[in-house]
Amino acid sequence: MPVVQVAVAPGRAEYEKVGEFLNIHENRPNGLIHHSAAELPNGEVQIVDVWETRADSEAFGARVFEAFGKAGVLEMVQERGGPPPAYDVFDIL
């Protein structure tokens, strides 16, 4: 069953720095259906990911936390409560 996760990054610079380590545009994670990021009026970045399965989401989570560490933002992410929850999707287009 697909799952959705909604997360917020502190800012675009932090999002892009983590993105450099993840390189998801050239190394697409298994099970990723959709990824989008939008800059909010307050400067934060809202991220929406849809995964084929909860297991795919969890597998990518380890890769993300490694990238957070390399980018120097792991502590900031942990202060925000860690990884976002994954919710079962009941409708997708």
PyMOL Python script that loads the backbone (N, CA, C, O; Angstrom):
from pymol import cmd

cmd.read_pdbstr("""\
ATOM      1  N   MET A   1       0.841  -1.173   0.000  1.00  0.00           N
ATOM      2  CA  MET A   1       0.000   0.000   0.000  1.00  0.00           C
ATOM      3  C   MET A   1       0.887   1.238   0.000  1.00  0.00           C
ATOM      4  O   MET A   1       1.839   1.311   0.777  1.00  0.00           O
ATOM      5  N   PRO A   2       0.591   2.214  -0.861  1.00  0.00           N
ATOM      6  CA  PRO A   2       1.388   3.450  -0.883  1.00  0.00           C
ATOM      7  C   PRO A   2       1.258   4.224   0.422  1.00  0.00           C
ATOM      8  O   PRO A   2       0.249   4.135   1.120  1.00  0.00           O
ATOM      9  N   VAL A   3       2.302   4.985   0.733  1.00  0.00           N
ATOM     10  CA  VAL A   3       2.294   5.873   1.887  1.00  0.00           C
ATOM     11  C   VAL A   3       2.773   7.255   1.457  1.00  0.00           C
ATOM     12  O   VAL A   3       3.507   7.399   0.480  1.00  0.00           O
ATOM     13  N   VAL A   4       2.339   8.271   2.210  1.00  0.00           N
ATOM     14  CA  VAL A   4       2.757   9.642   1.963  1.00  0.00           C
ATOM     15  C   VAL A   4       3.451  10.179   3.202  1.00  0.00           C
ATOM     16  O   VAL A   4       3.068   9.869   4.330  1.00  0.00           O
ATOM     17  N   GLN A   5       4.472  10.984   2.979  1.00  0.00           N
ATOM     18  CA  GLN A   5       5.165  11.670   4.057  1.00  0.00           C
ATOM     19  C   GLN A   5       5.263  13.145   3.706  1.00  0.00           C
ATOM     20  O   GLN A   5       5.581  13.507   2.573  1.00  0.00           O
ATOM     21  N   VAL A   6       4.988  13.982   4.681  1.00  0.00           N
ATOM     22  CA  VAL A   6       5.107  15.428   4.512  1.00  0.00           C
ATOM     23  C   VAL A   6       6.117  15.913   5.545  1.00  0.00           C
ATOM     24  O   VAL A   6       5.958  15.675   6.743  1.00  0.00           O
ATOM     25  N   ALA A   7       7.150  16.590   5.076  1.00  0.00           N
ATOM     26  CA  ALA A   7       8.214  17.071   5.957  1.00  0.00           C
ATOM     27  C   ALA A   7       8.473  18.548   5.673  1.00  0.00           C
ATOM     28  O   ALA A   7       8.048  19.088   4.652  1.00  0.00           O
ATOM     29  N   VAL A   8       9.175  19.176   6.595  1.00  0.00           N
ATOM     30  CA  VAL A   8       9.562  20.576   6.421  1.00  0.00           C
ATOM     31  C   VAL A   8      11.057  20.693   6.684  1.00  0.00           C
ATOM     32  O   VAL A   8      11.557  20.245   7.715  1.00  0.00           O
ATOM     33  N   ALA A   9      11.761  21.304   5.732  1.00  0.00           N
ATOM     34  CA  ALA A   9      13.181  21.597   5.905  1.00  0.00           C
ATOM     35  C   ALA A   9      13.305  23.052   6.365  1.00  0.00           C
ATOM     36  O   ALA A   9      12.456  23.879   6.032  1.00  0.00           O
ATOM     37  N   PRO A  10      14.351  23.368   7.125  1.00  0.00           N
ATOM     38  CA  PRO A  10      14.485  24.723   7.663  1.00  0.00           C
ATOM     39  C   PRO A  10      14.601  25.803   6.592  1.00  0.00           C
ATOM     40  O   PRO A  10      14.184  26.941   6.812  1.00  0.00           O
ATOM     41  N   GLY A  11      15.156  25.461   5.452  1.00  0.00           N
ATOM     42  CA  GLY A  11      15.312  26.441   4.381  1.00  0.00           C
ATOM     43  C   GLY A  11      15.798  25.781   3.116  1.00  0.00           C
ATOM     44  O   GLY A  11      16.174  24.609   3.108  1.00  0.00           O
ATOM     45  N   ARG A  12      15.784  26.553   2.046  1.00  0.00           N
ATOM     46  CA  ARG A  12      16.184  26.010   0.748  1.00  0.00           C
ATOM     47  C   ARG A  12      17.666  25.626   0.709  1.00  0.00           C
ATOM     48  O   ARG A  12      18.036  24.629   0.088  1.00  0.00           O
ATOM     49  N   ALA A  13      18.504  26.412   1.368  1.00  0.00           N
ATOM     50  CA  ALA A  13      19.939  26.109   1.370  1.00  0.00           C
ATOM     51  C   ALA A  13      20.194  24.747   2.009  1.00  0.00           C
ATOM     52  O   ALA A  13      20.984  23.955   1.495  1.00  0.00           O
ATOM     53  N   GLU A  14      19.525  24.475   3.130  1.00  0.00           N
ATOM     54  CA  GLU A  14      19.690  23.186   3.812  1.00  0.00           C
ATOM     55  C   GLU A  14      19.133  22.052   2.952  1.00  0.00           C
ATOM     56  O   GLU A  14      19.747  20.991   2.838  1.00  0.00           O
ATOM     57  N   TYR A  15      17.961  22.284   2.346  1.00  0.00           N
ATOM     58  CA  TYR A  15      17.350  21.283   1.464  1.00  0.00           C
ATOM     59  C   TYR A  15      18.312  20.931   0.326  1.00  0.00           C
ATOM     60  O   TYR A  15      18.539  19.755   0.040  1.00  0.00           O
ATOM     61  N   GLU A  16      18.871  21.949  -0.315  1.00  0.00           N
ATOM     62  CA  GLU A  16      19.757  21.708  -1.460  1.00  0.00           C
ATOM     63  C   GLU A  16      21.070  21.047  -1.042  1.00  0.00           C
ATOM     64  O   GLU A  16      21.621  20.233  -1.783  1.00  0.00           O
ATOM     65  N   LYS A  17      21.569  21.398   0.143  1.00  0.00           N
ATOM     66  CA  LYS A  17      22.803  20.771   0.620  1.00  0.00           C
ATOM     67  C   LYS A  17      22.593  19.281   0.852  1.00  0.00           C
ATOM     68  O   LYS A  17      23.426  18.464   0.458  1.00  0.00           O
ATOM     69  N   VAL A  18      21.487  18.930   1.489  1.00  0.00           N
ATOM     70  CA  VAL A  18      21.166  17.511   1.688  1.00  0.00           C
ATOM     71  C   VAL A  18      20.975  16.838   0.326  1.00  0.00           C
ATOM     72  O   VAL A  18      21.419  15.709   0.115  1.00  0.00           O
ATOM     73  N   GLY A  19      20.314  17.537  -0.588  1.00  0.00           N
ATOM     74  CA  GLY A  19      20.072  17.008  -1.927  1.00  0.00           C
ATOM     75  C   GLY A  19      21.346  16.664  -2.676  1.00  0.00           C
ATOM     76  O   GLY A  19      21.370  15.720  -3.466  1.00  0.00           O
ATOM     77  N   GLU A  20      22.397  17.420  -2.432  1.00  0.00           N
ATOM     78  CA  GLU A  20      23.685  17.124  -3.075  1.00  0.00           C
ATOM     79  C   GLU A  20      24.178  15.734  -2.673  1.00  0.00           C
ATOM     80  O   GLU A  20      24.742  15.012  -3.496  1.00  0.00           O
ATOM     81  N   PHE A  21      23.967  15.363  -1.423  1.00  0.00           N
ATOM     82  CA  PHE A  21      24.422  14.054  -0.941  1.00  0.00           C
ATOM     83  C   PHE A  21      23.474  12.931  -1.362  1.00  0.00           C
ATOM     84  O   PHE A  21      23.902  11.794  -1.566  1.00  0.00           O
ATOM     85  N   LEU A  22      22.188  13.254  -1.491  1.00  0.00           N
ATOM     86  CA  LEU A  22      21.207  12.228  -1.878  1.00  0.00           C
ATOM     87  C   LEU A  22      21.226  11.952  -3.370  1.00  0.00           C
ATOM     88  O   LEU A  22      21.139  10.799  -3.793  1.00  0.00           O
ATOM     89  N   ASN A  23      21.340  13.011  -4.173  1.00  0.00           N
ATOM     90  CA  ASN A  23      21.381  12.882  -5.632  1.00  0.00           C
ATOM     91  C   ASN A  23      20.207  12.049  -6.160  1.00  0.00           C
ATOM     92  O   ASN A  23      20.397  11.165  -6.995  1.00  0.00           O
ATOM     93  N   ILE A  24      18.992  12.335  -5.670  1.00  0.00           N
ATOM     94  CA  ILE A  24      17.846  11.509  -6.060  1.00  0.00           C
ATOM     95  C   ILE A  24      17.439  11.681  -7.522  1.00  0.00           C
ATOM     96  O   ILE A  24      16.760  10.817  -8.077  1.00  0.00           O
ATOM     97  N   HIS A  25      17.846  12.783  -8.150  1.00  0.00           N
ATOM     98  CA  HIS A  25      17.476  12.973  -9.555  1.00  0.00           C
ATOM     99  C   HIS A  25      18.229  12.003 -10.464  1.00  0.00           C
ATOM    100  O   HIS A  25      17.723  11.622 -11.520  1.00  0.00           O
ATOM    101  N   GLU A  26      19.420  11.607 -10.065  1.00  0.00           N
ATOM    102  CA  GLU A  26      20.197  10.658 -10.860  1.00  0.00           C
ATOM    103  C   GLU A  26      20.257   9.272 -10.215  1.00  0.00           C
ATOM    104  O   GLU A  26      20.622   8.298 -10.873  1.00  0.00           O
ATOM    105  N   ASN A  27      19.904   9.183  -8.951  1.00  0.00           N
ATOM    106  CA  ASN A  27      19.924   7.912  -8.224  1.00  0.00           C
ATOM    107  C   ASN A  27      18.581   7.770  -7.505  1.00  0.00           C
ATOM    108  O   ASN A  27      18.496   7.800  -6.278  1.00  0.00           O
ATOM    109  N   ARG A  28      17.540   7.615  -8.320  1.00  0.00           N
ATOM    110  CA  ARG A  28      16.173   7.596  -7.799  1.00  0.00           C
ATOM    111  C   ARG A  28      15.982   6.450  -6.806  1.00  0.00           C
ATOM    112  O   ARG A  28      16.323   5.303  -7.094  1.00  0.00           O
ATOM    113  N   PRO A  29      15.434   6.776  -5.639  1.00  0.00           N
ATOM    114  CA  PRO A  29      15.210   5.729  -4.627  1.00  0.00           C
ATOM    115  C   PRO A  29      14.180   4.705  -5.092  1.00  0.00           C
ATOM    116  O   PRO A  29      13.228   5.044  -5.796  1.00  0.00           O
ATOM    117  N   ASN A  30      14.377   3.464  -4.699  1.00  0.00           N
ATOM    118  CA  ASN A  30      13.413   2.405  -5.006  1.00  0.00           C
ATOM    119  C   ASN A  30      12.069   2.747  -4.379  1.00  0.00           C
ATOM    120  O   ASN A  30      12.001   3.143  -3.215  1.00  0.00           O
ATOM    121  N   GLY A  31      11.017   2.595  -5.144  1.00  0.00           N
ATOM    122  CA  GLY A  31       9.669   2.777  -4.630  1.00  0.00           C
ATOM    123  C   GLY A  31       9.175   4.204  -4.573  1.00  0.00           C
ATOM    124  O   GLY A  31       8.043   4.435  -4.148  1.00  0.00           O
ATOM    125  N   LEU A  32       9.974   5.170  -4.984  1.00  0.00           N
ATOM    126  CA  LEU A  32       9.527   6.560  -4.959  1.00  0.00           C
ATOM    127  C   LEU A  32       8.569   6.816  -6.108  1.00  0.00           C
ATOM    128  O   LEU A  32       8.933   6.668  -7.274  1.00  0.00           O
ATOM    129  N   ILE A  33       7.346   7.198  -5.778  1.00  0.00           N
ATOM    130  CA  ILE A  33       6.334   7.523  -6.783  1.00  0.00           C
ATOM    131  C   ILE A  33       6.389   9.007  -7.118  1.00  0.00           C
ATOM    132  O   ILE A  33       6.310   9.400  -8.282  1.00  0.00           O
ATOM    133  N   HIS A  34       6.527   9.823  -6.077  1.00  0.00           N
ATOM    134  CA  HIS A  34       6.468  11.276  -6.261  1.00  0.00           C
ATOM    135  C   HIS A  34       7.308  11.970  -5.199  1.00  0.00           C
ATOM    136  O   HIS A  34       7.296  11.574  -4.034  1.00  0.00           O
ATOM    137  N   HIS A  35       8.036  13.005  -5.603  1.00  0.00           N
ATOM    138  CA  HIS A  35       8.759  13.874  -4.674  1.00  0.00           C
ATOM    139  C   HIS A  35       8.555  15.298  -5.147  1.00  0.00           C
ATOM    140  O   HIS A  35       8.737  15.602  -6.326  1.00  0.00           O
ATOM    141  N   SER A  36       8.177  16.167  -4.230  1.00  0.00           N
ATOM    142  CA  SER A  36       8.101  17.586  -4.560  1.00  0.00           C
ATOM    143  C   SER A  36       8.563  18.400  -3.369  1.00  0.00           C
ATOM    144  O   SER A  36       8.455  17.971  -2.220  1.00  0.00           O
ATOM    145  N   ALA A  37       9.081  19.585  -3.665  1.00  0.00           N
ATOM    146  CA  ALA A  37       9.530  20.506  -2.627  1.00  0.00           C
ATOM    147  C   ALA A  37       9.118  21.909  -3.048  1.00  0.00           C
ATOM    148  O   ALA A  37       9.273  22.297  -4.206  1.00  0.00           O
ATOM    149  N   ALA A  38       8.588  22.666  -2.085  1.00  0.00           N
ATOM    150  CA  ALA A  38       8.146  24.034  -2.364  1.00  0.00           C
ATOM    151  C   ALA A  38       8.596  24.943  -1.233  1.00  0.00           C
ATOM    152  O   ALA A  38       8.507  24.590  -0.057  1.00  0.00           O
ATOM    153  N   GLU A  39       9.083  26.120  -1.610  1.00  0.00           N
ATOM    154  CA  GLU A  39       9.498  27.092  -0.612  1.00  0.00           C
ATOM    155  C   GLU A  39       8.266  27.825  -0.088  1.00  0.00           C
ATOM    156  O   GLU A  39       7.473  28.365  -0.860  1.00  0.00           O
ATOM    157  N   LEU A  40       8.120  27.834   1.223  1.00  0.00           N
ATOM    158  CA  LEU A  40       6.988  28.483   1.875  1.00  0.00           C
ATOM    159  C   LEU A  40       7.292  29.962   2.109  1.00  0.00           C
ATOM    160  O   LEU A  40       8.456  30.363   2.073  1.00  0.00           O
ATOM    161  N   PRO A  41       6.267  30.776   2.346  1.00  0.00           N
ATOM    162  CA  PRO A  41       6.496  32.211   2.561  1.00  0.00           C
ATOM    163  C   PRO A  41       7.475  32.523   3.701  1.00  0.00           C
ATOM    164  O   PRO A  41       8.158  33.547   3.661  1.00  0.00           O
ATOM    165  N   ASN A  42       7.550  31.652   4.714  1.00  0.00           N
ATOM    166  CA  ASN A  42       8.459  31.897   5.834  1.00  0.00           C
ATOM    167  C   ASN A  42       9.888  31.415   5.565  1.00  0.00           C
ATOM    168  O   ASN A  42      10.746  31.517   6.441  1.00  0.00           O
ATOM    169  N   GLY A  43      10.153  30.891   4.364  1.00  0.00           N
ATOM    170  CA  GLY A  43      11.487  30.440   3.997  1.00  0.00           C
ATOM    171  C   GLY A  43      11.725  28.958   4.193  1.00  0.00           C
ATOM    172  O   GLY A  43      12.705  28.418   3.681  1.00  0.00           O
ATOM    173  N   GLU A  44      10.838  28.281   4.930  1.00  0.00           N
ATOM    174  CA  GLU A  44      10.973  26.836   5.078  1.00  0.00           C
ATOM    175  C   GLU A  44      10.618  26.161   3.751  1.00  0.00           C
ATOM    176  O   GLU A  44      10.023  26.773   2.864  1.00  0.00           O
ATOM    177  N   VAL A  45      10.992  24.902   3.640  1.00  0.00           N
ATOM    178  CA  VAL A  45      10.688  24.122   2.443  1.00  0.00           C
ATOM    179  C   VAL A  45       9.795  22.954   2.841  1.00  0.00           C
ATOM    180  O   VAL A  45      10.152  22.148   3.700  1.00  0.00           O
ATOM    181  N   GLN A  46       8.634  22.875   2.207  1.00  0.00           N
ATOM    182  CA  GLN A  46       7.726  21.751   2.460  1.00  0.00           C
ATOM    183  C   GLN A  46       8.007  20.673   1.428  1.00  0.00           C
ATOM    184  O   GLN A  46       8.115  20.943   0.232  1.00  0.00           O
ATOM    185  N   ILE A  47       8.125  19.437   1.921  1.00  0.00           N
ATOM    186  CA  ILE A  47       8.481  18.297   1.080  1.00  0.00           C
ATOM    187  C   ILE A  47       7.371  17.263   1.166  1.00  0.00           C
ATOM    188  O   ILE A  47       6.907  16.924   2.254  1.00  0.00           O
ATOM    189  N   VAL A  48       6.947  16.764   0.004  1.00  0.00           N
ATOM    190  CA  VAL A  48       5.914  15.725  -0.049  1.00  0.00           C
ATOM    191  C   VAL A  48       6.478  14.561  -0.850  1.00  0.00           C
ATOM    192  O   VAL A  48       6.877  14.717  -2.004  1.00  0.00           O
ATOM    193  N   ASP A  49       6.504  13.389  -0.216  1.00  0.00           N
ATOM    194  CA  ASP A  49       6.966  12.173  -0.881  1.00  0.00           C
ATOM    195  C   ASP A  49       5.872  11.118  -0.817  1.00  0.00           C
ATOM    196  O   ASP A  49       5.217  10.948   0.211  1.00  0.00           O
ATOM    197  N   VAL A  50       5.683  10.417  -1.920  1.00  0.00           N
ATOM    198  CA  VAL A  50       4.759   9.288  -1.973  1.00  0.00           C
ATOM    199  C   VAL A  50       5.579   8.064  -2.360  1.00  0.00           C
ATOM    200  O   VAL A  50       6.341   8.083  -3.327  1.00  0.00           O
ATOM    201  N   TRP A  51       5.403   7.000  -1.581  1.00  0.00           N
ATOM    202  CA  TRP A  51       6.174   5.768  -1.753  1.00  0.00           C
ATOM    203  C   TRP A  51       5.251   4.609  -2.091  1.00  0.00           C
ATOM    204  O   TRP A  51       4.090   4.596  -1.684  1.00  0.00           O
ATOM    205  N   GLU A  52       5.764   3.642  -2.830  1.00  0.00           N
ATOM    206  CA  GLU A  52       4.977   2.446  -3.165  1.00  0.00           C
ATOM    207  C   GLU A  52       4.607   1.668  -1.915  1.00  0.00           C
ATOM    208  O   GLU A  52       3.500   1.141  -1.814  1.00  0.00           O
ATOM    209  N   THR A  53       5.540   1.592  -0.950  1.00  0.00           N
ATOM    210  CA  THR A  53       5.285   0.847   0.288  1.00  0.00           C
ATOM    211  C   THR A  53       5.953   1.557   1.464  1.00  0.00           C
ATOM    212  O   THR A  53       6.853   2.377   1.282  1.00  0.00           O
ATOM    213  N   ARG A  54       5.505   1.235   2.651  1.00  0.00           N
ATOM    214  CA  ARG A  54       6.114   1.751   3.876  1.00  0.00           C
ATOM    215  C   ARG A  54       7.574   1.273   3.967  1.00  0.00           C
ATOM    216  O   ARG A  54       8.438   2.015   4.435  1.00  0.00           O
ATOM    217  N   ALA A  55       7.848   0.055   3.529  1.00  0.00           N
ATOM    218  CA  ALA A  55       9.211  -0.470   3.552  1.00  0.00           C
ATOM    219  C   ALA A  55      10.140   0.364   2.669  1.00  0.00           C
ATOM    220  O   ALA A  55      11.289   0.605   3.039  1.00  0.00           O
ATOM    221  N   ASP A  56       9.656   0.806   1.508  1.00  0.00           N
ATOM    222  CA  ASP A  56      10.465   1.669   0.635  1.00  0.00           C
ATOM    223  C   ASP A  56      10.795   2.981   1.343  1.00  0.00           C
ATOM    224  O   ASP A  56      11.927   3.462   1.289  1.00  0.00           O
ATOM    225  N   SER A  57       9.798   3.546   2.003  1.00  0.00           N
ATOM    226  CA  SER A  57       9.996   4.794   2.742  1.00  0.00           C
ATOM    227  C   SER A  57      11.032   4.610   3.844  1.00  0.00           C
ATOM    228  O   SER A  57      11.923   5.443   4.008  1.00  0.00           O
ATOM    229  N   GLU A  58      10.916   3.536   4.588  1.00  0.00           N
ATOM    230  CA  GLU A  58      11.839   3.283   5.701  1.00  0.00           C
ATOM    231  C   GLU A  58      13.261   3.024   5.195  1.00  0.00           C
ATOM    232  O   GLU A  58      14.230   3.458   5.817  1.00  0.00           O
ATOM    233  N   ALA A  59      13.385   2.327   4.083  1.00  0.00           N
ATOM    234  CA  ALA A  59      14.710   2.055   3.520  1.00  0.00           C
ATOM    235  C   ALA A  59      15.394   3.355   3.105  1.00  0.00           C
ATOM    236  O   ALA A  59      16.596   3.526   3.310  1.00  0.00           O
ATOM    237  N   PHE A  60      14.630   4.255   2.526  1.00  0.00           N
ATOM    238  CA  PHE A  60      15.202   5.543   2.127  1.00  0.00           C
ATOM    239  C   PHE A  60      15.551   6.391   3.340  1.00  0.00           C
ATOM    240  O   PHE A  60      16.475   7.203   3.288  1.00  0.00           O
ATOM    241  N   GLY A  61      14.820   6.207   4.426  1.00  0.00           N
ATOM    242  CA  GLY A  61      15.077   6.977   5.638  1.00  0.00           C
ATOM    243  C   GLY A  61      16.510   6.867   6.113  1.00  0.00           C
ATOM    244  O   GLY A  61      17.096   7.858   6.549  1.00  0.00           O
ATOM    245  N   ALA A  62      17.081   5.684   6.037  1.00  0.00           N
ATOM    246  CA  ALA A  62      18.474   5.503   6.455  1.00  0.00           C
ATOM    247  C   ALA A  62      19.409   6.325   5.570  1.00  0.00           C
ATOM    248  O   ALA A  62      20.368   6.927   6.055  1.00  0.00           O
ATOM    249  N   ARG A  63      19.125   6.345   4.294  1.00  0.00           N
ATOM    250  CA  ARG A  63      19.938   7.120   3.343  1.00  0.00           C
ATOM    251  C   ARG A  63      19.816   8.621   3.630  1.00  0.00           C
ATOM    252  O   ARG A  63      20.798   9.358   3.544  1.00  0.00           O
ATOM    253  N   VAL A  64      18.609   9.061   3.968  1.00  0.00           N
ATOM    254  CA  VAL A  64      18.379  10.472   4.256  1.00  0.00           C
ATOM    255  C   VAL A  64      19.144  10.900   5.507  1.00  0.00           C
ATOM    256  O   VAL A  64      19.784  11.951   5.516  1.00  0.00           O
ATOM    257  N   PHE A  65      19.078  10.087   6.560  1.00  0.00           N
ATOM    258  CA  PHE A  65      19.755  10.472   7.797  1.00  0.00           C
ATOM    259  C   PHE A  65      21.264  10.507   7.616  1.00  0.00           C
ATOM    260  O   PHE A  65      21.937  11.328   8.238  1.00  0.00           O
ATOM    261  N   GLU A  66      21.798   9.648   6.794  1.00  0.00           N
ATOM    262  CA  GLU A  66      23.230   9.710   6.484  1.00  0.00           C
ATOM    263  C   GLU A  66      23.546  11.031   5.780  1.00  0.00           C
ATOM    264  O   GLU A  66      24.555  11.667   6.084  1.00  0.00           O
ATOM    265  N   ALA A  67      22.696  11.443   4.846  1.00  0.00           N
ATOM    266  CA  ALA A  67      22.884  12.713   4.132  1.00  0.00           C
ATOM    267  C   ALA A  67      22.747  13.900   5.081  1.00  0.00           C
ATOM    268  O   ALA A  67      23.482  14.879   4.955  1.00  0.00           O
ATOM    269  N   PHE A  68      21.809  13.822   6.035  1.00  0.00           N
ATOM    270  CA  PHE A  68      21.670  14.893   7.029  1.00  0.00           C
ATOM    271  C   PHE A  68      22.985  15.075   7.785  1.00  0.00           C
ATOM    272  O   PHE A  68      23.440  16.198   8.003  1.00  0.00           O
ATOM    273  N   GLY A  69      23.586  13.953   8.180  1.00  0.00           N
ATOM    274  CA  GLY A  69      24.855  14.017   8.900  1.00  0.00           C
ATOM    275  C   GLY A  69      25.944  14.648   8.058  1.00  0.00           C
ATOM    276  O   GLY A  69      26.673  15.518   8.536  1.00  0.00           O
ATOM    277  N   LYS A  70      26.064  14.222   6.814  1.00  0.00           N
ATOM    278  CA  LYS A  70      27.091  14.765   5.917  1.00  0.00           C
ATOM    279  C   LYS A  70      26.877  16.246   5.648  1.00  0.00           C
ATOM    280  O   LYS A  70      27.839  17.000   5.498  1.00  0.00           O
ATOM    281  N   ALA A  71      25.611  16.665   5.588  1.00  0.00           N
ATOM    282  CA  ALA A  71      25.288  18.066   5.307  1.00  0.00           C
ATOM    283  C   ALA A  71      25.367  18.944   6.553  1.00  0.00           C
ATOM    284  O   ALA A  71      25.266  20.167   6.467  1.00  0.00           O
ATOM    285  N   GLY A  72      25.549  18.310   7.713  1.00  0.00           N
ATOM    286  CA  GLY A  72      25.657  19.072   8.942  1.00  0.00           C
ATOM    287  C   GLY A  72      24.337  19.575   9.497  1.00  0.00           C
ATOM    288  O   GLY A  72      24.313  20.552  10.246  1.00  0.00           O
ATOM    289  N   VAL A  73      23.232  18.917   9.137  1.00  0.00           N
ATOM    290  CA  VAL A  73      21.909  19.366   9.610  1.00  0.00           C
ATOM    291  C   VAL A  73      21.193  18.302  10.446  1.00  0.00           C
ATOM    292  O   VAL A  73      20.011  18.458  10.754  1.00  0.00           O
ATOM    293  N   LEU A  74      21.882  17.240  10.811  1.00  0.00           N
ATOM    294  CA  LEU A  74      21.237  16.150  11.547  1.00  0.00           C
ATOM    295  C   LEU A  74      20.654  16.639  12.877  1.00  0.00           C
ATOM    296  O   LEU A  74      19.523  16.293  13.220  1.00  0.00           O
ATOM    297  N   GLU A  75      21.403  17.422  13.611  1.00  0.00           N
ATOM    298  CA  GLU A  75      20.913  17.924  14.899  1.00  0.00           C
ATOM    299  C   GLU A  75      19.653  18.774  14.712  1.00  0.00           C
ATOM    300  O   GLU A  75      18.714  18.682  15.502  1.00  0.00           O
ATOM    301  N   MET A  76      19.639  19.590  13.677  1.00  0.00           N
ATOM    302  CA  MET A  76      18.484  20.430  13.379  1.00  0.00           C
ATOM    303  C   MET A  76      17.247  19.570  13.096  1.00  0.00           C
ATOM    304  O   MET A  76      16.147  19.890  13.547  1.00  0.00           O
ATOM    305  N   VAL A  77      17.432  18.490  12.356  1.00  0.00           N
ATOM    306  CA  VAL A  77      16.328  17.584  12.020  1.00  0.00           C
ATOM    307  C   VAL A  77      15.835  16.869  13.281  1.00  0.00           C
ATOM    308  O   VAL A  77      14.630  16.727  13.490  1.00  0.00           O
ATOM    309  N   GLN A  78      16.753  16.433  14.099  1.00  0.00           N
ATOM    310  CA  GLN A  78      16.376  15.737  15.334  1.00  0.00           C
ATOM    311  C   GLN A  78      15.609  16.653  16.274  1.00  0.00           C
ATOM    312  O   GLN A  78      14.695  16.206  16.966  1.00  0.00           O
ATOM    313  N   GLU A  79      15.971  17.929  16.304  1.00  0.00           N
ATOM    314  CA  GLU A  79      15.247  18.903  17.132  1.00  0.00           C
ATOM    315  C   GLU A  79      13.801  19.058  16.677  1.00  0.00           C
ATOM    316  O   GLU A  79      12.928  19.406  17.472  1.00  0.00           O
ATOM    317  N   ARG A  80      13.553  18.800  15.403  1.00  0.00           N
ATOM    318  CA  ARG A  80      12.204  18.917  14.850  1.00  0.00           C
ATOM    319  C   ARG A  80      11.397  17.625  15.017  1.00  0.00           C
ATOM    320  O   ARG A  80      10.273  17.530  14.523  1.00  0.00           O
ATOM    321  N   GLY A  81      11.960  16.641  15.703  1.00  0.00           N
ATOM    322  CA  GLY A  81      11.204  15.430  16.004  1.00  0.00           C
ATOM    323  C   GLY A  81      11.560  14.218  15.174  1.00  0.00           C
ATOM    324  O   GLY A  81      10.859  13.209  15.247  1.00  0.00           O
ATOM    325  N   GLY A  82      12.625  14.275  14.385  1.00  0.00           N
ATOM    326  CA  GLY A  82      13.033  13.115  13.601  1.00  0.00           C
ATOM    327  C   GLY A  82      12.245  12.971  12.317  1.00  0.00           C
ATOM    328  O   GLY A  82      11.687  13.944  11.809  1.00  0.00           O
ATOM    329  N   PRO A  83      12.198  11.757  11.791  1.00  0.00           N
ATOM    330  CA  PRO A  83      11.551  11.553  10.489  1.00  0.00           C
ATOM    331  C   PRO A  83      10.047  11.799  10.565  1.00  0.00           C
ATOM    332  O   PRO A  83       9.424  11.567  11.601  1.00  0.00           O
ATOM    333  N   PRO A  84       9.475  12.266   9.469  1.00  0.00           N
ATOM    334  CA  PRO A  84       8.020  12.491   9.454  1.00  0.00           C
ATOM    335  C   PRO A  84       7.279  11.163   9.430  1.00  0.00           C
ATOM    336  O   PRO A  84       7.793  10.173   8.910  1.00  0.00           O
ATOM    337  N   PRO A  85       6.086  11.135   9.985  1.00  0.00           N
ATOM    338  CA  PRO A  85       5.312   9.894   9.932  1.00  0.00           C
ATOM    339  C   PRO A  85       4.868   9.591   8.509  1.00  0.00           C
ATOM    340  O   PRO A  85       4.714  10.495   7.687  1.00  0.00           O
ATOM    341  N   ALA A  86       4.663   8.314   8.228  1.00  0.00           N
ATOM    342  CA  ALA A  86       4.156   7.878   6.926  1.00  0.00           C
ATOM    343  C   ALA A  86       2.692   7.463   7.110  1.00  0.00           C
ATOM    344  O   ALA A  86       2.359   6.700   8.016  1.00  0.00           O
ATOM    345  N   TYR A  87       1.847   7.969   6.250  1.00  0.00           N
ATOM    346  CA  TYR A  87       0.416   7.690   6.329  1.00  0.00           C
ATOM    347  C   TYR A  87      -0.025   6.885   5.115  1.00  0.00           C
ATOM    348  O   TYR A  87       0.426   7.130   3.997  1.00  0.00           O
ATOM    349  N   ASP A  88      -0.912   5.923   5.347  1.00  0.00           N
ATOM    350  CA  ASP A  88      -1.446   5.122   4.241  1.00  0.00           C
ATOM    351  C   ASP A  88      -2.234   6.011   3.284  1.00  0.00           C
ATOM    352  O   ASP A  88      -3.019   6.862   3.701  1.00  0.00           O
ATOM    353  N   VAL A  89      -2.007   5.792   2.003  1.00  0.00           N
ATOM    354  CA  VAL A  89      -2.693   6.563   0.952  1.00  0.00           C
ATOM    355  C   VAL A  89      -3.927   5.770   0.526  1.00  0.00           C
ATOM    356  O   VAL A  89      -3.835   4.573   0.254  1.00  0.00           O
ATOM    357  N   PHE A  90      -5.078   6.435   0.470  1.00  0.00           N
ATOM    358  CA  PHE A  90      -6.281   5.748   0.020  1.00  0.00           C
ATOM    359  C   PHE A  90      -6.730   6.216  -1.357  1.00  0.00           C
ATOM    360  O   PHE A  90      -7.654   5.643  -1.936  1.00  0.00           O
ATOM    361  N   ASP A  91      -6.077   7.267  -1.895  1.00  0.00           N
ATOM    362  CA  ASP A  91      -6.426   7.746  -3.235  1.00  0.00           C
ATOM    363  C   ASP A  91      -5.192   8.401  -3.835  1.00  0.00           C
ATOM    364  O   ASP A  91      -4.532   9.206  -3.177  1.00  0.00           O
ATOM    365  N   ILE A  92      -4.877   8.061  -5.079  1.00  0.00           N
ATOM    366  CA  ILE A  92      -3.736   8.626  -5.764  1.00  0.00           C
ATOM    367  C   ILE A  92      -4.043   8.679  -7.252  1.00  0.00           C
ATOM    368  O   ILE A  92      -4.649   7.756  -7.796  1.00  0.00           O
ATOM    369  N   LEU A  93      -3.635   9.736  -7.902  1.00  0.00           N
ATOM    370  CA  LEU A  93      -3.843   9.864  -9.353  1.00  0.00           C
ATOM    371  C   LEU A  93      -2.535   9.712 -10.072  1.00  0.00           C
ATOM    372  O   LEU A  93      -2.493   9.787 -11.300  1.00  0.00           O
TER     373      LEU A  93
END
""", "prot")
cmd.dss("prot")
cmd.show_as("cartoon", "prot")
cmd.util.cbc("prot")
cmd.orient("prot")
